[in-house]
């Protein structure tokens, strides 16, 4: 049967220890339920950087990302992430699809118009729903429905225009010009319309039908955009990166254990330092899981750097305490030295965070390209440092005060009364003078006798 001593119970009951235990449980549960979002350099895929013609407000940017997300899902891509990057850039991340297959889809504004004799009969805003594309041989057709108000407007424009061409434009490019059927030129509103055309081959017809269907279903983008850059990582290379990152993390923990073992050689010091480092790792990963932060190679490097900084802080605290653990007034000295150590830790953390903030700003405000791709490094480093100074480091300080410094009553109980040695106190000048005078008197009395 395992017994827990009084000091251990008191340590676990401390508020800071309980908070750490609760946060660790929450982090592990979050990782188990939500998992960890891997970046493209770990899972493989492509990243397309889209640049808008002009900066836009948040509402317009939300419309752009929503249209692109809907467009890519309609194209048949399920694993896609569309995110804002500043006020003029959008990052599209896709997995399992070659970038050239979707470049035209994401960069197409999607402005649709149907004109009869130069008059606009249907616009993209009139489209209510789009049916599945139909391909027969090298001919394609995309049926769609329009709203009631759109149908009424089309009926007015088309009335009496039987045989006229209905010119259908997508982004001002003519994609189809069928003749207007007499049944649609009688002035009666009809909500069922279709756009059709022909290509050189069946595959070309299928690709064109999918493109038209996707753009019509997703709607038009509110602004024009262009492709600013494309980068790809194969699934095999991403798997290698992931394996390498895991190995790097394990080696970092082993290196930490080796260093503290060589330095302290005591399990009562080695185990808490390693456990604290693992706790910080779990808390940072739990935070990333909760907010669905993408863990890429830069983010993993930030986590390792934060853990290394944390170990350095623990060594500073440990050395400060051990250097004064045998003083008679050690209780007050330990508290003072821990406070001094925390002053150094806070100053170091503040400097590190100040250095990381510009890097994070570039990534969030100016786009996750170039140096902005190191945003993950800055974010995870800052989070790791904050977790350390506010959560794990105070608990480590409580551990040292509880287990490494023996109280006076406990120390006295381990010493037998007969083994207590009292050191002679230094004599003052008056005491020495008095003893000398008494000795001289004794000598004089001796001589008289």
C-alpha positions as CSV (number, residue, x, y, z in Angstrom):
1,X,0.0,0.0,0.0
2,X,1.4,3.4,-1.0
3,X,1.4,6.0,1.7
4,X,1.7,9.7,1.2
5,X,3.5,11.8,3.8
6,X,2.2,15.0,5.3
7,X,4.4,17.3,3.3
8,X,3.2,15.8,0.0
9,X,-0.4,16.2,1.0
10,X,0.2,19.8,1.9
11,X,2.0,20.4,-1.3
12,X,-0.8,19.0,-3.4
13,X,-3.4,21.0,-1.5
14,X,-1.7,24.3,-2.4
15,X,-3.8,26.4,-4.8
16,X,-1.1,26.8,-7.4
17,X,-0.5,23.0,-7.5
18,X,-4.2,22.3,-7.8
19,X,-4.5,24.9,-10.7
20,X,-1.6,23.2,-12.5
21,X,-3.2,19.7,-12.1
22,X,-6.5,21.0,-13.4
23,X,-4.9,22.7,-16.4
24,X,-3.0,19.5,-17.2
25,X,-6.2,17.5,-17.1
26,X,-7.9,20.0,-19.4
27,X,-5.0,20.1,-21.8
28,X,-4.8,16.3,-22.1
29,X,-8.5,16.1,-22.6
30,X,-8.4,18.8,-25.3
31,X,-5.6,17.1,-27.1
32,X,-7.5,13.8,-27.0
33,X,-10.9,15.3,-28.1
34,X,-9.9,18.0,-30.6
35,X,-6.4,16.7,-31.6
36,X,-3.6,18.9,-32.8
37,X,-3.9,21.0,-36.0
38,X,-0.9,20.3,-38.2
39,X,0.5,22.8,-40.6
40,X,1.1,22.0,-44.2
41,X,4.8,21.4,-43.7
42,X,3.8,18.4,-41.4
43,X,0.8,16.9,-43.2
44,X,1.7,17.9,-46.7
45,X,-0.3,20.0,-49.1
46,X,-0.2,23.4,-50.8
47,X,-0.5,27.0,-49.7
48,X,-1.7,29.7,-52.1
49,X,-1.2,33.3,-51.1
50,X,-4.0,35.5,-52.7
51,X,-3.5,39.3,-52.8
52,X,-6.5,41.6,-53.0
53,X,-6.3,44.7,-55.3
54,X,-6.9,47.0,-52.3
55,X,-7.1,46.8,-48.5
56,X,-10.7,46.0,-47.3
57,X,-12.6,46.2,-44.1
58,X,-13.4,43.2,-41.9
59,X,-16.9,42.6,-43.3
60,X,-15.6,42.5,-46.9
61,X,-12.7,40.2,-45.9
62,X,-15.2,37.9,-44.2
63,X,-17.2,37.7,-47.4
64,X,-14.0,37.0,-49.5
65,X,-13.0,34.1,-47.2
66,X,-16.5,32.7,-47.1
67,X,-16.9,32.7,-50.9
68,X,-13.5,31.1,-51.3
69,X,-14.2,28.4,-48.7
70,X,-17.6,27.6,-50.3
71,X,-16.1,27.6,-53.8
72,X,-13.3,25.2,-52.9
73,X,-15.8,22.9,-51.1
74,X,-18.1,23.0,-54.1
75,X,-15.1,22.0,-56.3
76,X,-14.8,18.8,-54.2
77,X,-12.0,19.7,-51.8
78,X,-12.9,18.7,-48.3
79,X,-9.6,19.4,-46.5
80,X,-9.3,23.1,-47.1
81,X,-8.5,26.1,-44.8
82,X,-9.1,29.7,-45.9
83,X,-7.8,32.3,-43.5
84,X,-7.3,36.1,-43.4
85,X,-3.8,37.4,-43.4
86,X,-3.9,41.2,-42.7
87,X,-6.3,43.4,-44.6
88,X,-5.1,42.6,-48.1
89,X,-4.1,39.0,-48.2
90,X,-5.8,35.6,-47.9
91,X,-4.0,32.3,-47.3
92,X,-5.6,29.2,-48.8
93,X,-4.3,25.8,-47.5
94,X,-5.3,22.6,-49.2
95,X,-4.3,19.0,-48.7
96,X,-4.1,16.3,-51.3
97,X,-4.7,18.6,-54.3
98,X,-2.1,20.0,-56.7
99,X,-2.2,23.8,-56.6
100,X,-2.5,24.2,-60.4
101,X,-5.9,22.4,-60.2
102,X,-7.4,25.1,-58.0
103,X,-5.4,28.3,-59.0
104,X,-8.1,29.4,-61.5
105,X,-10.9,28.6,-59.1
106,X,-9.6,30.7,-56.3
107,X,-8.4,33.6,-58.4
108,X,-11.6,33.9,-60.4
109,X,-13.8,36.8,-59.2
110,X,-17.0,34.9,-60.3
111,X,-19.0,37.8,-61.8
112,X,-21.8,36.3,-63.8
113,X,-24.1,38.1,-66.3
114,X,-26.6,37.1,-68.9
115,X,-27.3,39.7,-71.6
116,X,-29.9,39.9,-74.4
117,X,-29.1,42.5,-77.1
118,X,-26.8,44.2,-74.7
119,X,-29.3,44.4,-71.8
120,X,-28.5,42.6,-68.6
121,X,-31.2,39.9,-68.0
122,X,-29.6,37.9,-65.2
123,X,-26.9,38.7,-62.7
124,X,-25.0,36.6,-60.2
125,X,-27.2,37.9,-57.4
126,X,-30.3,36.5,-59.0
127,X,-29.0,32.9,-58.8
128,X,-30.9,30.9,-56.1
129,X,-29.4,27.4,-56.6
130,X,-27.2,25.5,-59.0
131,X,-27.9,21.9,-60.1
132,X,-25.3,19.3,-60.9
133,X,-23.4,19.7,-64.1
134,X,-24.3,17.5,-67.1
135,X,-21.8,16.3,-69.6
136,X,-22.7,14.5,-72.8
137,X,-19.7,13.8,-75.1
138,X,-17.9,17.0,-75.4
139,X,-20.9,19.1,-74.6
140,X,-21.6,20.4,-71.1
141,X,-24.6,22.0,-69.4
142,X,-25.1,23.6,-65.9
143,X,-28.8,24.1,-65.0
144,X,-29.6,26.6,-62.3
145,X,-32.6,28.3,-60.7
146,X,-33.1,32.1,-60.3
147,X,-35.1,34.0,-57.8
148,X,-38.7,35.1,-58.5
149,X,-37.6,38.7,-58.8
150,X,-34.8,37.7,-61.2
151,X,-37.2,35.6,-63.2
152,X,-39.6,38.5,-63.6
153,X,-36.8,40.8,-64.7
154,X,-35.5,38.2,-67.2
155,X,-39.1,37.8,-68.6
156,X,-39.3,41.6,-69.3
157,X,-36.0,41.7,-71.0
158,X,-36.6,38.5,-73.0
159,X,-40.2,39.3,-74.1
160,X,-40.5,39.3,-77.9
161,X,-36.8,38.4,-78.3
162,X,-37.3,34.8,-79.5
163,X,-34.2,33.6,-81.5
164,X,-31.9,36.3,-80.0
165,X,-28.7,35.2,-78.4
166,X,-28.4,35.0,-74.7
167,X,-24.8,36.0,-74.1
168,X,-23.6,34.6,-70.7
169,X,-20.4,36.1,-69.3
170,X,-18.2,35.0,-66.4
171,X,-15.8,37.7,-65.4
172,X,-16.6,39.6,-68.6
173,X,-15.6,36.5,-70.7
174,X,-18.2,35.0,-73.0
175,X,-18.8,31.4,-71.9
176,X,-22.0,30.6,-73.7
177,X,-24.4,32.3,-76.2
178,X,-27.5,30.0,-76.8
179,X,-30.5,31.2,-78.7
180,X,-33.5,32.3,-76.7
181,X,-36.3,29.7,-76.9
182,X,-39.7,31.0,-77.9
183,X,-41.1,29.5,-74.7
184,X,-39.0,32.0,-72.7
185,X,-39.8,35.0,-74.8
186,X,-43.5,35.1,-74.1
187,X,-43.2,37.5,-71.1
188,X,-43.9,34.8,-68.5
189,X,-41.5,34.4,-65.7
190,X,-39.5,31.1,-65.4
191,X,-37.1,30.4,-62.7
192,X,-35.3,27.5,-64.5
193,X,-32.3,28.5,-66.6
194,X,-29.2,26.7,-67.8
195,X,-25.8,27.6,-69.3
196,X,-24.2,25.3,-71.8
197,X,-21.3,25.0,-74.2
198,X,-18.9,22.6,-76.0
199,X,-15.2,21.8,-75.7
200,X,-12.6,19.8,-77.7
201,X,-12.8,16.7,-75.5
202,X,-15.0,15.1,-72.9
203,X,-12.4,15.7,-70.2
204,X,-12.2,19.4,-71.1
205,X,-16.0,19.6,-71.1
206,X,-16.1,18.0,-67.6
207,X,-13.4,20.4,-66.3
208,X,-15.3,23.4,-67.8
209,X,-18.6,22.2,-66.4
210,X,-17.1,21.8,-62.9
211,X,-15.5,25.2,-63.1
212,X,-18.8,27.0,-64.2
213,X,-20.8,25.0,-61.6
214,X,-18.4,25.9,-58.8
215,X,-18.3,29.6,-59.6
216,X,-22.1,30.0,-60.0
217,X,-22.8,28.1,-56.8
218,X,-20.3,30.0,-54.7
219,X,-21.1,33.5,-56.0
220,X,-19.0,36.4,-56.9
221,X,-16.1,37.8,-54.9
222,X,-16.6,41.5,-53.8
223,X,-13.0,42.5,-54.9
224,X,-10.5,41.4,-57.5
225,X,-7.6,39.3,-56.4
226,X,-4.5,37.7,-57.8
227,X,-2.2,34.8,-56.9
228,X,0.9,36.2,-55.1
229,X,2.7,32.9,-54.4
230,X,2.2,29.1,-54.3
231,X,4.2,26.6,-52.2
232,X,3.7,22.9,-51.9
233,X,4.9,20.1,-49.6
234,X,4.3,16.5,-50.6
235,X,2.6,14.1,-48.1
236,X,5.8,12.0,-47.9
237,X,8.0,15.0,-47.1
238,X,5.4,16.2,-44.6
239,X,5.5,12.8,-42.9
240,X,9.3,13.0,-42.7
241,X,9.1,16.5,-41.2
242,X,6.6,15.3,-38.6
243,X,8.8,12.3,-37.6
244,X,11.8,14.7,-37.4
245,X,9.9,17.1,-35.2
246,X,8.9,14.3,-32.8
247,X,12.5,13.0,-32.6
248,X,13.7,16.6,-32.0
249,X,11.3,17.0,-29.1
250,X,12.3,13.7,-27.5
251,X,16.0,14.5,-27.8
252,X,15.4,17.9,-26.3
253,X,13.8,16.3,-23.2
254,X,16.6,13.7,-22.9
255,X,19.2,16.4,-23.2
256,X,17.5,18.4,-20.4
257,X,17.5,15.2,-18.2
258,X,21.1,14.6,-18.9
259,X,22.2,18.1,-18.1
260,X,20.4,18.3,-14.8
261,X,21.5,14.8,-13.9
262,X,25.2,15.8,-14.4
263,X,24.7,19.0,-12.5
264,X,22.6,17.9,-9.4
265,X,22.9,14.0,-9.3
266,X,19.9,14.0,-7.0
267,X,16.5,12.5,-8.1
268,X,14.7,14.9,-5.8
269,X,15.9,17.7,-8.1
270,X,16.2,15.9,-11.5
271,X,12.6,14.5,-11.5
272,X,10.8,17.8,-10.7
273,X,12.7,19.7,-13.4
274,X,11.9,17.1,-16.0
275,X,8.3,16.8,-14.9
276,X,7.9,20.6,-15.0
277,X,9.3,20.7,-18.6
278,X,6.8,18.0,-19.7
279,X,4.0,19.9,-17.9
280,X,4.9,23.0,-19.9
281,X,4.9,21.0,-23.1
282,X,1.4,19.6,-22.4
283,X,0.0,23.0,-21.4
284,X,1.3,24.6,-24.6
285,X,0.0,21.8,-26.8
286,X,-3.4,21.9,-25.0
287,X,-3.6,25.7,-25.6
288,X,-2.9,25.1,-29.3
289,X,-5.5,22.3,-29.4
290,X,-8.2,24.5,-27.8
291,X,-7.7,27.5,-30.2
292,X,-7.0,25.2,-33.2
293,X,-3.6,26.7,-33.8
294,X,-1.7,25.2,-36.7
295,X,1.5,23.5,-35.4
296,X,4.2,23.8,-38.1
297,X,7.9,23.4,-37.8
298,X,8.4,27.0,-36.7
299,X,5.8,26.5,-33.9
300,X,7.5,23.4,-32.7
301,X,10.9,25.2,-32.7
302,X,9.2,27.9,-30.5
303,X,7.9,25.2,-28.0
304,X,11.4,23.7,-27.7
305,X,12.9,27.2,-27.2
306,X,10.3,28.0,-24.5
307,X,11.0,24.7,-22.6
308,X,14.8,25.4,-22.8
309,X,14.2,28.8,-21.3
310,X,12.1,27.3,-18.6
311,X,14.8,24.8,-17.6
312,X,17.3,27.7,-17.4
313,X,14.9,29.5,-15.0
314,X,14.5,26.4,-12.8
315,X,18.3,26.0,-12.6
316,X,18.6,29.6,-11.5
317,X,16.0,29.1,-8.8
318,X,17.5,25.8,-7.6
319,X,21.0,27.2,-7.3
320,X,19.8,30.2,-5.4
321,X,18.0,27.9,-2.9
322,X,20.7,25.3,-2.5
323,X,23.4,27.8,-1.9
324,X,21.6,28.9,1.3
325,X,19.7,25.9,2.5
326,X,22.0,25.2,5.6
327,X,21.8,28.7,7.1
328,X,20.2,29.0,10.5
329,X,17.8,31.6,9.2
330,X,17.3,29.7,6.0
331,X,13.4,30.0,5.9
332,X,13.5,33.7,5.4
333,X,16.6,33.5,3.2
334,X,15.0,31.0,0.9
335,X,11.9,33.2,0.4
336,X,14.1,36.1,-0.3
337,X,16.3,34.2,-2.8
338,X,13.2,32.8,-4.5
339,X,11.9,36.3,-4.9
340,X,15.3,37.4,-6.3
341,X,15.2,34.5,-8.7
342,X,11.7,35.4,-9.9
343,X,12.8,39.0,-10.5
344,X,15.5,37.7,-12.8
345,X,13.0,35.3,-14.5
346,X,10.4,38.1,-15.0
347,X,13.0,40.4,-16.5
348,X,14.2,37.7,-18.8
349,X,10.7,36.8,-19.8
350,X,9.8,40.4,-20.5
351,X,12.8,40.8,-22.7
352,X,12.0,37.6,-24.7
353,X,8.3,38.6,-25.1
354,X,9.3,42.0,-26.3
355,X,11.6,40.5,-28.9
356,X,8.8,38.1,-30.1
357,X,6.0,40.7,-30.4
358,X,7.3,42.4,-33.6
359,X,7.6,39.0,-35.3
360,X,4.0,38.0,-34.3
361,X,2.7,41.4,-35.5
362,X,4.3,40.9,-39.0
363,X,2.6,37.6,-39.3
364,X,-0.9,38.7,-38.1
365,X,-1.1,42.1,-39.6
366,X,1.0,41.9,-42.8
367,X,0.6,38.4,-44.0
368,X,1.9,34.9,-43.3
369,X,4.5,35.0,-46.0
370,X,8.2,35.6,-45.9
371,X,9.3,36.4,-42.3
372,X,5.6,36.3,-41.3
373,X,5.7,32.5,-41.6
374,X,7.7,32.6,-38.3
375,X,4.5,33.7,-36.5
376,X,4.1,30.2,-35.1
377,X,7.5,30.4,-33.5
378,X,6.7,33.8,-31.9
379,X,3.3,32.7,-30.6
380,X,4.4,29.4,-29.1
381,X,7.5,30.9,-27.5
382,X,5.4,33.6,-25.9
383,X,2.8,31.2,-24.7
384,X,5.4,28.8,-23.3
385,X,7.1,31.6,-21.4
386,X,3.8,32.9,-20.0
387,X,2.8,29.3,-18.9
388,X,6.2,29.0,-17.2
389,X,6.3,32.2,-15.2
390,X,2.6,32.2,-14.1
391,X,1.9,28.5,-13.7
392,X,4.7,26.0,-13.6
393,X,7.6,28.1,-12.1
394,X,5.6,29.1,-9.0
395,X,4.7,25.4,-8.4
396,X,8.4,24.5,-8.7
397,X,9.2,27.1,-6.1
398,X,6.6,25.6,-3.8
399,X,8.2,22.2,-4.2
400,X,11.6,23.5,-3.2
401,X,10.3,25.3,-0.2
402,X,8.4,22.2,0.9
403,X,10.8,19.3,0.2
404,X,14.3,20.7,-0.1
405,X,14.4,22.9,3.0
406,X,14.0,21.0,6.2
407,X,12.2,22.8,9.0
408,X,14.0,23.5,12.4
409,X,11.7,21.1,14.4
410,X,12.3,18.2,12.0
411,X,16.0,18.9,11.9
412,X,16.2,18.9,15.7
413,X,14.3,15.6,15.9
414,X,16.9,13.9,13.8
415,X,19.8,14.9,16.2
416,X,20.3,13.3,19.5
417,X,20.7,15.5,22.4
418,X,24.1,14.1,23.3
419,X,25.4,14.8,19.8
420,X,24.6,18.5,20.0
421,X,27.7,20.5,20.0
422,X,27.6,24.2,21.0
423,X,30.3,26.3,19.5
424,X,32.1,28.8,21.7
425,X,31.0,32.3,21.2
426,X,33.6,34.9,20.5
427,X,34.5,36.8,23.6
428,X,34.2,40.6,23.7
429,X,37.0,42.9,24.9
430,X,35.3,43.6,28.2
431,X,35.0,39.8,28.9
432,X,38.6,39.3,28.0
433,X,39.7,42.2,30.2
434,X,37.7,40.9,33.1
435,X,39.1,37.4,32.8
436,X,42.6,38.7,32.7
437,X,42.0,40.8,35.9
438,X,40.7,37.8,37.7
439,X,43.6,35.7,36.6
440,X,46.0,38.4,37.8
441,X,44.3,38.5,41.2
442,X,44.6,34.7,41.5
443,X,48.3,34.9,40.7
444,X,48.9,37.6,43.3
445,X,47.2,35.5,45.9
446,X,49.4,32.6,45.0
447,X,52.5,34.7,45.4
448,X,51.5,35.9,48.8
449,X,51.1,32.4,50.1
